[in-house]
Amino acid sequence: MDPKNPNPEAVQAASAAPREGLRVAPADSPESGRPGADGSRDGAGSPRDGEARALASLSPAELLAEGERLRAENGRLLVERESARDESARLRDASEEKDAFLDMVAHELRDPLAPIATLLQLLKLRGETALQEERAVLERHSAHLVLLVDDLLDAARITGGRMVLKKERVELSAAISNALELTRPMLERLRHRLIVTLGPGLTVEADKRRLTQMLTGLITNAAKHTESGGALELIGEKRGGLVTLRARFERFVQNPSSEELRPGALGLGFTVVERLALLHGGLLSMELDPSGQGAEFLLELPAAPRALSAVPDLAPEPELRAEGNGLRVLIVDDNEDAADMLSFLLDELGYATFVAHDGATALQLAEDEKPDVALLDLRLPVMDGYQLARKLRESPRLRGIKLLAVTGYGQESERQRTQAEGFDGHLVKPIDAAGLVKTLDGLFPRQE
């Protein structure tokens, strides 16, 4: 039979025959034909030899059919690869869109918080005694909103793999002290009793700021789910290579059968603590008392190796004093309330301030007043903060002016951009007065 012109009847018979794939003779069968140690052909053949003999045994029609099958399979795999690539790109785009949306939400939430927080700091600085309780309520809730925004962004960073930890040797007692400073107003308001029991030499390998955030989240959640006047207990000890911290608390007794303490029902802050623990190589778990009268959070973190150096405790913020020494400050923000409140606060601290609400006005005001430093909102209309910064630096009359970016965007990428654009600092709304003064002191050291 001519291989190029197979017998039609043979082709038809081969096509009609059921196919069950290529059959390769077992390696130890006589069909394999592999040479044995004595040169005979009754040894086991290699898989490639077996496949070659199997293909050689096929008729031309079968070879054509096998080629078509392989081409179809190859085409299917290419389609699947392209589909997977497209899906990966789609997911990446969706993640970037989500991050951009969260950035926008954070900015929109921080913008109205800025004048509220600044006003409260101004009243405190002035020593106002009227409406102290009402102001305390505003302080607590504005601070809580700021924390919620931070938790929202932290959850997105962790999920997106963009959270960077700076691990160091941290004393657990120091981190607990920092967390208690942040939670003390809540504990006092709820009249909770807190007992802290720590074993000796408890140090962990952790990012100190994030560790304080985790402990603050645990204490806050425990306090929220304890009746007013209830008892909370923190117990720290070392177990092998782990440092464990138990947060025990009395659960609400009015509704012991509720599901309010399910992990998914504990709020965004608890979720962030849980994910931060995992990032640290640790674990956060929760256990309910069978009686329904109590519960316990258990945080486990790796103990610090001896090679890591200890980190000193955070020093308390210095008390604000009116020592601006007449430093001339230009404030540019289209949120008039935010700009005016910041101006009042800095005036109270001894700075000389000038306010503008758009880029064009700011340029003219800067030329007239020659400020030492300008605080620029980055999201100004028409001429944004980046454009305004470039124009201020181009002015011969403003050589040496320092520029501080002011924004609701606190992501590392935004900080890197402001640094690349030549800003001398990056401030996130709402601006902390002590932090601002510290930044200004760094740019313009006080003369003793």
C-alpha positions, -999 to +999 in steps of 0.1 A: +000+000+000+013+034-009+016+055+023+007+087+004-025+071-010-039+048+016-065+023+007-099+040+013-113+009+028-084+006+052-088+042+062-125+037+068-119+006+089-092+024+109-115+054+115-144+031+126-122+012+151-126+024+187-095+043+200-084+039+236-051+059+232-017+048+223-006+015+238+030+012+249+042-022+258+052-027+294+089-022+300+094-058+311+075-074+283+091-091+253+073-065+230+095-037+244+125-050+225+150-032+247+185-048+246+193-068+277+227-069+294+238-096+269+227-075+239+195-095+234+162-076+226+142-089+255+151-061+280+129-031+289+129-003+264+129+035+272+095+053+271+107+073+241+116+040+222+082+026+232+063+056+219+083+056+187+074+019+180+038+026+190+036+054+165+054+033+138+027+007+142-001+032+133-016+034+099-013+067+080-049+075+088-043+069+125-012+091+123-032+119+107-059+115+134-033+116+162-017+147+147-051+164+146-058+155+182-025+169+193-030+201+174-065+205+190-051+198+224-023+224+219-049+249+207-070+243+238-040+248+261-031+280+243-067+293+248-066+284+285-033+301+290-046+333+273-078+331+293-058+327+326-036+357+316-067+378+308-083+368+341-051+377+360-050+411+343-087+416+351-081+408+388-051+430+389-071+459+374-099+452+398-075+453+428-060+486+416-095+501+412-104+489+447-073+505+461-079+537+443-115+537+455-104+532+491-078+559+488-106+583+476-129+572+505-102+578+530-095+613+516-132+621+515-136+610+551-105+627+564-113+661+548-143+669+570-126+654+600-097+679+597-115+711+609-132+692+637-100+677+650-081+710+647-108+729+665-107+705+694-069+708+696-073+746+695-099+746+724-076+724+744-046+747+738-066+777+749-075+760+781-113+764+775-132+750+804-168+753+790-185+722+777-157+699+787-178+668+786-193+677+752-158+683+738-146+650+752-174+632+733-163+650+701-127+641+707-134+604+713-156+600+682-134+620+659-104+599+670-125+568+665-134+579+629-097+584+622-089+549+634-117+534+613-102+551+582-068+538+591-082+503+597-099+504+563-067+512+545-047+487+565-071+459+556-067+468+519-029+469+523-027+435+540-051+419+514-031+434+486+002+423+500+014+459+504+019+459+542+056+463+551+066+454+586+097+468+603+104+440+628+125+447+659+129+434+694+100+449+713+093+446+751+057+435+754+052+456+786+062+488+766+038+480+738+010+474+763+017+507+780+014+525+747-019+507+739-033+516+774-025+552+767-047+550+737-075+530+753-076+546+788-103+572+780-126+543+768-118+522+799-124+551+822-157+560+806-170+525+809-155+522+845-138+489+836-113+473+860-081+462+842-055+438+856-023+432+838-001+402+847+031+397+827+059+371+831+095+382+831+115+390+799+086+390+774+100+403+742+087+397+707+099+402+671+074+427+658+068+460+642+063+482+672+037+504+657+017+475+644+020+456+677+006+486+696-022+486+670-029+449+676-030+454+714-052+485+711-076+465+690-078+436+715-084+459+745-110+479+726-129+448+715-127+434+750-140+466+765-168+470+740-182+435+749-180+439+786-207+455+808-200+489+823-179+483+855-168+449+843-134+433+847-107+428+820-075+409+824-043+408+803-020+378+810+013+375+792+037+345+793+062+327+773+056+292+758+085+277+739+093+300+710+061+320+714+050+349+736+013+346+744-011+373+755-045+364+768-072+391+770-099+378+793-131+397+798-167+394+811-191+391+782-224+409+782-247+388+804-280+402+790-277+381+758-254+351+764-268+332+734-261+359+708-236+356+681-220+390+687-186+375+694-183+355+662-150+366+646-168+380+615-190+400+638-163+418+657-158+446+632-130+458+610-105+464+638-106+428+649-101+416+613-070+439+610-056+425+642-061+389+630-043+396+597-015+416+613-009+386+637-006+363+607+019+387+590+040+386+621+041+348+619+016+346+648-020+337+654-051+353+669-079+331+683-110+334+704-126+312+729-160+316+746-166+304+782-191+275+781-213+294+806-216+323+782-204+347+809-169+354+796-146+351+766-109+352+758-088+365+730-054+347+726-026+364+707+005+344+699+036+360+685+072+347+679+096+355+707+124+378+697+158+362+690+187+376+710+203+391+679+176+418+677+182+451+695+156+464+719+135+494+708+131+522+734+097+530+745+078+558+728+084+591+745+052+611+754+044+640+731+057+673+745+031+698+757+023+724+731+036+759+738+033+792+720+068+792+706+063+797+669+087+827+670+068+845+642+076+819+616+055+828+585+032+800+573+011+800+542-019+776+544-036+766+511-067+745+512-100+746+493-118+734+525-122+768+541-131+755+576-100+732+576-077+761+565-092+786+590-091+762+619-054+754+612-046+791+609-062+798+643-043+770+659-009+781+645-017+817+654-023+805+689+011+788+689+029+820+679+032+815+641+022+842+615-003+826+591-018+835+557-047+816+541-056+810+505-082+786+491-069+782+455-037+781+436-038+815+419-046+833+451-019+814+469+007+824+443-001+861+446-002+859+484+031+841+485+047+868+463+034+895+486+041+880+520+072+858+513+063+830+538+090+807+552+069+776+547+037+766+528+012+739+537-004+728+504-035+707+500-027+683+471-062+681+458-068+718+450-092+725+421-079+739+388-042+741+400-035+712+422-009+711+450+018+696+428+015+723+402+014+750+428+045+737+444+064+738+412+053+774+405+063+785+441+098+770+436+102+787+403+096+822+418+129+841+424+113+859+454+106+826+471+140+809+471+144+787+501+107+783+508+098+750+525+068+730+512+047+706+532+021+684+514-013+682+532-036+654+521-061+628+531-039+602+513-014+585+535-002+557+513+035+550+509+032+556+471+017+591+478+046+599+502+071+588+476+055+610+450+055+641+472+092+634+481+100+631+444+082+663+437+105+681+461+082+685+491+099+688+525+073+668+544+040+649+541+011+655+565-020+634+566-054+650+575-065+655+602-032+672+611-019+665+646-007+698+661+022+682+680+034+664+649+031+696+628+051+716+654+078+689+654+080+690+616+083+727+616+110+726+643+129+701+622+128+724+592+135+756+612+155+746+644+148+769+673+176+792+684+185+786+720 
